[in-house]
Amino acid sequence: MKTIRFCSFVVATMLLAVPLLGASTARAEVQLELWDGQRAMALIAEQLQFTPRSMGAPGHQQTVDFIKAALAKTSVDVVTTQDWSYRGDDGKPLALSNIVARFQPQNPRRMIVATHYDSIVKAYRDPKDPDAPMPGANNSASGVAVLLETARVLSLLPKLPIGIDMIFFDGEEGPKSLGAGDPDWKALGSPHFVDHLKDTYPTTKPEKAVVFDMVCAKNIQLKPEPSSLMSAMAEVKKFWGAGIGIAPGAFVTKTTTYPISDDHTALAEAGIPSFLVIDFDYEPWFNTTDDTLDKCDPRSLEAVGRTLTRYLTLP
Ligand SMILES: [Zn+2]
């Protein structure tokens, strides 16, 4: 993901416009404790074995296989991959795959729950070893773990009124440097998905989308992000309202001071109300060799995963 400085007037306006819902939102009876932070930690640990997981690396395909194998153990109905080749500036083709896992594909009402599974190629911000392979426990294995554990839990719960499409995007870290500090960064997987939206949604666009990135850190602090409020303010309020009820210390109502570009950006630009759930304050470990499992906390993962589960069951 990448930060973009934004007009302070717009940010100030949005700060005023965020009286978030309290915890009293109507609740379906859902066994939230089914969502297990230790299982999510194990899912992160498994992905770290494949490092580096950047495009073109053997660990990239191993990650795809791992996600598909984990999904096969759930009640997800259909898993497809959207495969294409991207030719970068150096002319070298990169093979990319978005993974799409659909629950209740016959349900005309659709919602996207997404993350990215590619990791940056090297820990370029590491003060000691900037060429070392990037472990990426928080960026990017944590988002994959949240989706996979949620897929397992959804398989144990009554059917939702809306069909969920889980999307594991490829290429979020961009082509040129494979995430290693390219100033002209752009995501690849989510814009490709949007360019081929009719492959997945031939008639009607999904109603909304939520994207997870960097969601395992200890003492997680999740703030609404300004571009998400622009795109999907009602959904952000709903999600944070649920989160404050479940894990009050993890959900902060003050917005981040600048917008963050991530896979929700392309979805929002395609007219799908979309928002990002991220704890972007991850110093001094962000994109260093210290982005490792010991920086993650099962309680943070549970705060996010149980909130997502609750949110999906809300009317
Ligand atoms: Zn990321």
Residues whose N, C-alpha, C, O or C-beta is under 5 A from the ligand:
A	BS01	ZN	M1 N139 S140 D213
